[in-house]
């Protein structure tokens, strides 16, 4: 299994508590997969919508492919996520709870196919974010001290 990470949503773990992870395929047009392979993807404002039967990736930006000319895609279009019915039902039931949403974590290539990792997430409060910043700073200090000793 050969995997290559294309894009990550670094803010997701800072803004949310990630509860449960899922892997989904992406239904793409030809020019979109070319742009993804070139690494021209952004997941910063993206989220996942579920209408009961299907899951959709919304507000993700896949840059237009320069050689596709008139057959190019809309960069912000909704893209269908390929999940099993059971997984969609599980996500649908979880999202109906208050404060739970689905966020994309990363897009990667797996065996020549574009996959996306999504997660059920619950929003962090301000004090939780402050704790995360403090932990990160403390970890950085420990690494710095360790390097100084060597």
C-alpha positions, 0 to 999 in steps of 0.5 A: 500500500503506497500512500502519499499525503497531498494536503492536510487540514492543520487547523482541524486538530487545533479547532476540534476534538477529533472523535472518530476517523473515516476513510472515503473516496472522492468522486472527481473529474479528470482535471481535478485529479490532475490538480490533486496530483500536482498538490493544488488543494486546500482544505482550510474552509472545507467541511462535510455535509450529509443529506441522509443518503450521500456525503458531500465535501463542500468548500474545498478548493481544487485549483483549475488545471492549466492544460484543461482549458475549456473542460476545466472544473469549478474550483469550489464545487461540491464533491461526492464522498464515496462511503458505505451506506452503513458509514453514512448512516453512522455519520448522519446519526452522529451529526444530529447531536448538538456540537458535532460536525464532520471535518476533512483531515487530509487528502492523500493518494492510495494505490493511485486513487484519491482518498480523503480522511474525515473525522467526527469532531466536536468544537473546542472552547477557548480554554481548551485551545489555550491548553493545546498551545501551552502543551505545544510550547512545553514540548518545544522547550523540552526538545530545545533543552534536549538539543542543548545537552547533546 
